[in-house]
Amino acid sequence: MITEKEGYEAMLYMLKAYLEETGSNDLTDILSGGEYWIEANRPADSAFWEYWLEAIDKVKKEGPPPLKELH
């Protein structure tokens, strides 16, 4: 199990990985890849699920992404 905060941090890792792998920062690409196919019980884009699992693992092993200081 991960906490809500770790889930949020995993999302940040996943979105960064998605951007690095695809070069896409288009929100519609991101959302369509993460949509679930009911019949298959998995995200439409199988790589999206892998990004998510890797992000959760990264949060567990490395902690949160680098924090930015507000000025």
Biopython code that builds the backbone (N, CA, C, O; Angstrom):
import numpy as np
from Bio.PDB.StructureBuilder import StructureBuilder

atoms = [
    (1, "MET", "N", (0.841, -1.187, 0.000)),
    (1, "MET", "CA", (0.000, 0.000, 0.000)),
    (1, "MET", "C", (0.884, 1.248, 0.000)),
    (1, "MET", "O", (1.984, 1.262, 0.553)),
    (2, "ILE", "N", (0.363, 2.284, -0.637)),
    (2, "ILE", "CA", (1.039, 3.575, -0.593)),
    (2, "ILE", "C", (0.053, 4.600, -0.036)),
    (2, "ILE", "O", (-1.163, 4.418, -0.107)),
    (3, "THR", "N", (0.590, 5.660, 0.509)),
    (3, "THR", "CA", (-0.267, 6.714, 1.056)),
    (3, "THR", "C", (-0.802, 7.585, -0.073)),
    (3, "THR", "O", (-0.364, 7.475, -1.218)),
    (4, "GLU", "N", (-1.745, 8.443, 0.261)),
    (4, "GLU", "CA", (-2.272, 9.388, -0.734)),
    (4, "GLU", "C", (-1.149, 10.274, -1.263)),
    (4, "GLU", "O", (-1.079, 10.548, -2.461)),
    (5, "LYS", "N", (-0.268, 10.723, -0.361)),
    (5, "LYS", "CA", (0.849, 11.578, -0.760)),
    (5, "LYS", "C", (1.779, 10.824, -1.697)),
    (5, "LYS", "O", (2.220, 11.379, -2.703)),
    (6, "GLU", "N", (2.084, 9.578, -1.388)),
    (6, "GLU", "CA", (2.942, 8.769, -2.259)),
    (6, "GLU", "C", (2.271, 8.537, -3.611)),
    (6, "GLU", "O", (2.953, 8.492, -4.635)),
    (7, "GLY", "N", (0.960, 8.390, -3.630)),
    (7, "GLY", "CA", (0.225, 8.245, -4.884)),
    (7, "GLY", "C", (0.371, 9.480, -5.753)),
    (7, "GLY", "O", (0.553, 9.383, -6.967)),
    (8, "TYR", "N", (0.292, 10.628, -5.126)),
    (8, "TYR", "CA", (0.471, 11.888, -5.851)),
    (8, "TYR", "C", (1.898, 11.985, -6.392)),
    (8, "TYR", "O", (2.111, 12.381, -7.538)),
    (9, "GLU", "N", (2.860, 11.624, -5.565)),
    (9, "GLU", "CA", (4.254, 11.650, -5.988)),
    (9, "GLU", "C", (4.497, 10.659, -7.129)),
    (9, "GLU", "O", (5.248, 10.951, -8.061)),
    (10, "ALA", "N", (3.868, 9.503, -7.054)),
    (10, "ALA", "CA", (3.987, 8.518, -8.134)),
    (10, "ALA", "C", (3.410, 9.088, -9.428)),
    (10, "ALA", "O", (3.962, 8.869, -10.506)),
    (11, "MET", "N", (2.306, 9.816, -9.320)),
    (11, "MET", "CA", (1.712, 10.431, -10.503)),
    (11, "MET", "C", (2.707, 11.395, -11.147)),
    (11, "MET", "O", (2.829, 11.432, -12.372)),
    (12, "LEU", "N", (3.419, 12.177, -10.331)),
    (12, "LEU", "CA", (4.397, 13.112, -10.871)),
    (12, "LEU", "C", (5.520, 12.363, -11.593)),
    (12, "LEU", "O", (5.932, 12.762, -12.683)),
    (13, "TYR", "N", (6.012, 11.287, -10.991)),
    (13, "TYR", "CA", (7.038, 10.473, -11.644)),
    (13, "TYR", "C", (6.510, 9.899, -12.955)),
    (13, "TYR", "O", (7.207, 9.914, -13.970)),
    (14, "MET", "N", (5.285, 9.397, -12.933)),
    (14, "MET", "CA", (4.713, 8.770, -14.117)),
    (14, "MET", "C", (4.556, 9.775, -15.251)),
    (14, "MET", "O", (4.893, 9.476, -16.397)),
    (15, "LEU", "N", (4.047, 10.962, -14.938)),
    (15, "LEU", "CA", (3.859, 11.979, -15.973)),
    (15, "LEU", "C", (5.199, 12.409, -16.566)),
    (15, "LEU", "O", (5.300, 12.655, -17.768)),
    (16, "LYS", "N", (6.220, 12.499, -15.725)),
    (16, "LYS", "CA", (7.549, 12.851, -16.224)),
    (16, "LYS", "C", (8.075, 11.754, -17.144)),
    (16, "LYS", "O", (8.629, 12.049, -18.203)),
    (17, "ALA", "N", (7.909, 10.498, -16.753)),
    (17, "ALA", "CA", (8.354, 9.377, -17.585)),
    (17, "ALA", "C", (7.602, 9.358, -18.906)),
    (17, "ALA", "O", (8.189, 9.102, -19.958)),
    (18, "TYR", "N", (6.295, 9.630, -18.850)),
    (18, "TYR", "CA", (5.477, 9.649, -20.068)),
    (18, "TYR", "C", (5.983, 10.731, -21.015)),
    (18, "TYR", "O", (6.116, 10.496, -22.216)),
    (19, "LEU", "N", (6.261, 11.903, -20.482)),
    (19, "LEU", "CA", (6.777, 13.007, -21.288)),
    (19, "LEU", "C", (8.127, 12.645, -21.910)),
    (19, "LEU", "O", (8.359, 12.897, -23.093)),
    (20, "GLU", "N", (9.007, 12.057, -21.113)),
    (20, "GLU", "CA", (10.331, 11.693, -21.614)),
    (20, "GLU", "C", (10.260, 10.608, -22.688)),
    (20, "GLU", "O", (11.009, 10.654, -23.664)),
    (21, "GLU", "N", (9.369, 9.636, -22.515)),
    (21, "GLU", "CA", (9.256, 8.530, -23.470)),
    (21, "GLU", "C", (8.548, 8.927, -24.764)),
    (21, "GLU", "O", (8.929, 8.483, -25.846)),
    (22, "THR", "N", (7.524, 9.759, -24.651)),
    (22, "THR", "CA", (6.699, 10.072, -25.824)),
    (22, "THR", "C", (6.969, 11.445, -26.411)),
    (22, "THR", "O", (6.687, 11.685, -27.585)),
    (23, "GLY", "N", (7.513, 12.346, -25.606)),
    (23, "GLY", "CA", (7.697, 13.716, -26.063)),
    (23, "GLY", "C", (6.404, 14.505, -26.096)),
    (23, "GLY", "O", (6.393, 15.667, -26.502)),
    (24, "SER", "N", (5.314, 13.883, -25.671)),
    (24, "SER", "CA", (4.008, 14.536, -25.711)),
    (24, "SER", "C", (3.674, 15.173, -24.367)),
    (24, "SER", "O", (3.749, 14.532, -23.319)),
    (25, "ASN", "N", (3.305, 16.440, -24.425)),
    (25, "ASN", "CA", (2.798, 17.096, -23.225)),
    (25, "ASN", "C", (1.338, 17.486, -23.429)),
    (25, "ASN", "O", (0.808, 18.353, -22.734)),
    (26, "ASP", "N", (0.700, 16.828, -24.394)),
    (26, "ASP", "CA", (-0.706, 17.059, -24.696)),
    (26, "ASP", "C", (-1.570, 16.289, -23.695)),
    (26, "ASP", "O", (-1.500, 15.063, -23.611)),
    (27, "LEU", "N", (-2.367, 17.015, -22.956)),
    (27, "LEU", "CA", (-3.195, 16.391, -21.920)),
    (27, "LEU", "C", (-4.140, 15.343, -22.497)),
    (27, "LEU", "O", (-4.418, 14.344, -21.834)),
    (28, "THR", "N", (-4.642, 15.544, -23.715)),
    (28, "THR", "CA", (-5.548, 14.548, -24.302)),
    (28, "THR", "C", (-4.818, 13.231, -24.571)),
    (28, "THR", "O", (-5.410, 12.160, -24.433)),
    (29, "ASP", "N", (-3.540, 13.297, -24.955)),
    (29, "ASP", "CA", (-2.760, 12.068, -25.135)),
    (29, "ASP", "C", (-2.611, 11.323, -23.815)),
    (29, "ASP", "O", (-2.779, 10.105, -23.746)),
    (30, "ILE", "N", (-2.297, 12.075, -22.781)),
    (30, "ILE", "CA", (-2.092, 11.481, -21.461)),
    (30, "ILE", "C", (-3.381, 10.843, -20.956)),
    (30, "ILE", "O", (-3.380, 9.702, -20.494)),
    (31, "LEU", "N", (-4.469, 11.582, -21.046)),
    (31, "LEU", "CA", (-5.744, 11.062, -20.538)),
    (31, "LEU", "C", (-6.252, 9.887, -21.358)),
    (31, "LEU", "O", (-6.803, 8.942, -20.792)),
    (32, "SER", "N", (-6.082, 9.920, -22.673)),
    (32, "SER", "CA", (-6.565, 8.804, -23.487)),
    (32, "SER", "C", (-5.743, 7.547, -23.228)),
    (32, "SER", "O", (-6.278, 6.439, -23.266)),
    (33, "GLY", "N", (-4.441, 7.708, -22.963)),
    (33, "GLY", "CA", (-3.614, 6.550, -22.651)),
    (33, "GLY", "C", (-3.973, 5.918, -21.329)),
    (33, "GLY", "O", (-3.818, 4.710, -21.152)),
    (34, "GLY", "N", (-4.450, 6.721, -20.397)),
    (34, "GLY", "CA", (-4.793, 6.220, -19.069)),
    (34, "GLY", "C", (-6.214, 5.718, -18.941)),
    (34, "GLY", "O", (-6.569, 5.128, -17.921)),
    (35, "GLU", "N", (-7.046, 5.941, -19.970)),
    (35, "GLU", "CA", (-8.428, 5.459, -19.895)),
    (35, "GLU", "C", (-8.471, 3.943, -19.763)),
    (35, "GLU", "O", (-7.622, 3.235, -20.304)),
    (36, "TYR", "N", (-9.461, 3.461, -19.045)),
    (36, "TYR", "CA", (-9.620, 2.017, -18.859)),
    (36, "TYR", "C", (-10.524, 1.430, -19.917)),
    (36, "TYR", "O", (-11.549, 2.017, -20.262)),
    (37, "TRP", "N", (-10.148, 0.270, -20.434)),
    (37, "TRP", "CA", (-11.027, -0.511, -21.293)),
    (37, "TRP", "C", (-11.723, -1.504, -20.386)),
    (37, "TRP", "O", (-11.076, -2.363, -19.786)),
    (38, "ILE", "N", (-13.011, -1.394, -20.283)),
    (38, "ILE", "CA", (-13.782, -2.238, -19.363)),
    (38, "ILE", "C", (-13.593, -3.716, -19.674)),
    (38, "ILE", "O", (-13.380, -4.522, -18.768)),
    (39, "GLU", "N", (-13.670, -4.073, -20.948)),
    (39, "GLU", "CA", (-13.577, -5.490, -21.316)),
    (39, "GLU", "C", (-12.224, -6.087, -20.925)),
    (39, "GLU", "O", (-12.143, -7.241, -20.503)),
    (40, "ALA", "N", (-11.180, -5.298, -21.067)),
    (40, "ALA", "CA", (-9.827, -5.801, -20.791)),
    (40, "ALA", "C", (-9.398, -5.554, -19.349)),
    (40, "ALA", "O", (-8.429, -6.150, -18.879)),
    (41, "ASN", "N", (-10.116, -4.675, -18.643)),
    (41, "ASN", "CA", (-9.790, -4.318, -17.258)),
    (41, "ASN", "C", (-8.350, -3.817, -17.137)),
    (41, "ASN", "O", (-7.618, -4.188, -16.219)),
    (42, "ARG", "N", (-7.965, -2.961, -18.092)),
    (42, "ARG", "CA", (-6.625, -2.374, -18.096)),
    (42, "ARG", "C", (-6.667, -1.056, -18.848)),
    (42, "ARG", "O", (-7.616, -0.795, -19.587)),
    (43, "PRO", "N", (-5.649, -0.221, -18.670)),
    (43, "PRO", "CA", (-5.605, 1.036, -19.419)),
    (43, "PRO", "C", (-5.510, 0.792, -20.929)),
    (43, "PRO", "O", (-4.989, -0.232, -21.371)),
    (44, "ALA", "N", (-6.015, 1.732, -21.700)),
    (44, "ALA", "CA", (-5.992, 1.620, -23.159)),
    (44, "ALA", "C", (-4.565, 1.481, -23.682)),
    (44, "ALA", "O", (-4.318, 0.736, -24.631)),
    (45, "ASP", "N", (-3.644, 2.186, -23.074)),
    (45, "ASP", "CA", (-2.240, 2.132, -23.468)),
    (45, "ASP", "C", (-1.496, 1.275, -22.447)),
    (45, "ASP", "O", (-1.336, 1.678, -21.295)),
    (46, "SER", "N", (-1.045, 0.100, -22.865)),
    (46, "SER", "CA", (-0.395, -0.817, -21.912)),
    (46, "SER", "C", (0.884, -0.219, -21.341)),
    (46, "SER", "O", (1.250, -0.531, -20.208)),
    (47, "ALA", "N", (1.565, 0.625, -22.089)),
    (47, "ALA", "CA", (2.777, 1.265, -21.578)),
    (47, "ALA", "C", (2.442, 2.202, -20.424)),
    (47, "ALA", "O", (3.239, 2.371, -19.501)),
    (48, "PHE", "N", (1.262, 2.808, -20.480)),
    (48, "PHE", "CA", (0.820, 3.720, -19.425)),
    (48, "PHE", "C", (0.795, 2.999, -18.081)),
    (48, "PHE", "O", (1.227, 3.546, -17.066)),
    (49, "TRP", "N", (0.288, 1.775, -18.083)),
    (49, "TRP", "CA", (0.243, 0.977, -16.856)),
    (49, "TRP", "C", (1.655, 0.693, -16.362)),
    (49, "TRP", "O", (1.908, 0.754, -15.159)),
    (50, "GLU", "N", (2.574, 0.388, -17.262)),
    (50, "GLU", "CA", (3.958, 0.134, -16.874)),
    (50, "GLU", "C", (4.600, 1.380, -16.279)),
    (50, "GLU", "O", (5.337, 1.282, -15.298)),
    (51, "TYR", "N", (4.332, 2.560, -16.862)),
    (51, "TYR", "CA", (4.838, 3.814, -16.297)),
    (51, "TYR", "C", (4.344, 3.977, -14.864)),
    (51, "TYR", "O", (5.092, 4.398, -13.982)),
    (52, "TRP", "N", (3.073, 3.639, -14.644)),
    (52, "TRP", "CA", (2.471, 3.786, -13.321)),
    (52, "TRP", "C", (3.148, 2.858, -12.310)),
    (52, "TRP", "O", (3.510, 3.286, -11.214)),
    (53, "LEU", "N", (3.317, 1.590, -12.682)),
    (53, "LEU", "CA", (3.942, 0.630, -11.770)),
    (53, "LEU", "C", (5.383, 1.034, -11.460)),
    (53, "LEU", "O", (5.828, 0.922, -10.318)),
    (54, "GLU", "N", (6.109, 1.502, -12.472)),
    (54, "GLU", "CA", (7.479, 1.959, -12.255)),
    (54, "GLU", "C", (7.510, 3.174, -11.325)),
    (54, "GLU", "O", (8.399, 3.300, -10.484)),
    (55, "ALA", "N", (6.529, 4.063, -11.487)),
    (55, "ALA", "CA", (6.467, 5.263, -10.649)),
    (55, "ALA", "C", (6.203, 4.909, -9.193)),
    (55, "ALA", "O", (6.803, 5.494, -8.291)),
    (56, "ILE", "N", (5.313, 3.959, -8.959)),
    (56, "ILE", "CA", (5.035, 3.524, -7.586)),
    (56, "ILE", "C", (6.292, 2.924, -6.974)),
    (56, "ILE", "O", (6.633, 3.216, -5.828)),
    (57, "ASP", "N", (6.978, 2.089, -7.741)),
    (57, "ASP", "CA", (8.214, 1.478, -7.257)),
    (57, "ASP", "C", (9.260, 2.546, -6.944)),
    (57, "ASP", "O", (9.980, 2.445, -5.951)),
    (58, "LYS", "N", (9.339, 3.564, -7.792)),
    (58, "LYS", "CA", (10.309, 4.632, -7.583)),
    (58, "LYS", "C", (10.012, 5.410, -6.300)),
    (58, "LYS", "O", (10.932, 5.751, -5.556)),
    (59, "VAL", "N", (8.745, 5.689, -6.041)),
    (59, "VAL", "CA", (8.369, 6.392, -4.810)),
    (59, "VAL", "C", (8.755, 5.561, -3.592)),
    (59, "VAL", "O", (9.268, 6.088, -2.605)),
    (60, "LYS", "N", (8.503, 4.262, -3.671)),
    (60, "LYS", "CA", (8.831, 3.386, -2.543)),
    (60, "LYS", "C", (10.338, 3.320, -2.299)),
    (60, "LYS", "O", (10.783, 3.284, -1.152)),
    (61, "LYS", "N", (11.121, 3.304, -3.380)),
    (61, "LYS", "CA", (12.570, 3.147, -3.244)),
    (61, "LYS", "C", (13.304, 4.467, -3.041)),
    (61, "LYS", "O", (14.258, 4.535, -2.265)),
    (62, "GLU", "N", (12.861, 5.529, -3.742)),
    (62, "GLU", "CA", (13.613, 6.783, -3.746)),
    (62, "GLU", "C", (12.930, 7.927, -3.015)),
    (62, "GLU", "O", (13.546, 8.963, -2.764)),
    (63, "GLY", "N", (11.663, 7.744, -2.675)),
    (63, "GLY", "CA", (10.933, 8.826, -2.033)),
    (63, "GLY", "C", (10.391, 9.803, -3.052)),
    (63, "GLY", "O", (10.327, 9.491, -4.241)),
    (64, "PRO", "N", (9.997, 10.991, -2.597)),
    (64, "PRO", "CA", (9.355, 11.944, -3.486)),
    (64, "PRO", "C", (10.321, 12.535, -4.506)),
    (64, "PRO", "O", (11.536, 12.529, -4.307)),
    (65, "PRO", "N", (9.755, 13.049, -5.614)),
    (65, "PRO", "CA", (10.600, 13.748, -6.572)),
    (65, "PRO", "C", (11.213, 14.990, -5.891)),
    (65, "PRO", "O", (10.735, 15.430, -4.846)),
    (66, "PRO", "N", (12.261, 15.538, -6.491)),
    (66, "PRO", "CA", (12.864, 16.726, -5.900)),
    (66, "PRO", "C", (11.825, 17.829, -5.689)),
    (66, "PRO", "O", (11.014, 18.116, -6.569)),
    (67, "LEU", "N", (11.867, 18.430, -4.519)),
    (67, "LEU", "CA", (10.907, 19.481, -4.193)),
    (67, "LEU", "C", (11.449, 20.833, -4.655)),
    (67, "LEU", "O", (12.657, 21.064, -4.686)),
    (68, "LYS", "N", (10.526, 21.709, -5.010)),
    (68, "LYS", "CA", (10.909, 23.065, -5.406)),
    (68, "LYS", "C", (10.574, 24.025, -4.291)),
    (68, "LYS", "O", (9.544, 23.896, -3.630)),
    (69, "GLU", "N", (11.441, 24.979, -4.087)),
    (69, "GLU", "CA", (11.232, 25.971, -3.045)),
    (69, "GLU", "C", (10.445, 27.150, -3.626)),
    (69, "GLU", "O", (10.788, 27.682, -4.682)),
    (70, "LEU", "N", (9.399, 27.541, -2.926)),
    (70, "LEU", "CA", (8.626, 28.701, -3.347)),
    (70, "LEU", "C", (9.353, 29.966, -2.926)),
    (70, "LEU", "O", (9.897, 30.046, -1.825)),
    (71, "HIS", "N", (9.359, 30.935, -3.796)),
    (71, "HIS", "CA", (10.028, 32.215, -3.497)),
    (71, "HIS", "C", (8.996, 33.301, -3.368)),
    (71, "HIS", "O", (9.342, 34.455, -3.119)),
]
sb = StructureBuilder()
sb.init_structure("model")
sb.init_model(0)
sb.init_chain("A")
sb.init_seg("    ")
for serial, (resi, resn, name, xyz) in enumerate(atoms, 1):
    if name == "N":
        sb.init_residue(resn, " ", resi, " ")
    sb.init_atom(name, np.array(xyz, "f"), 0.0, 1.0, " ", f" {name:<3s}", serial, name[0])
structure = sb.get_structure()
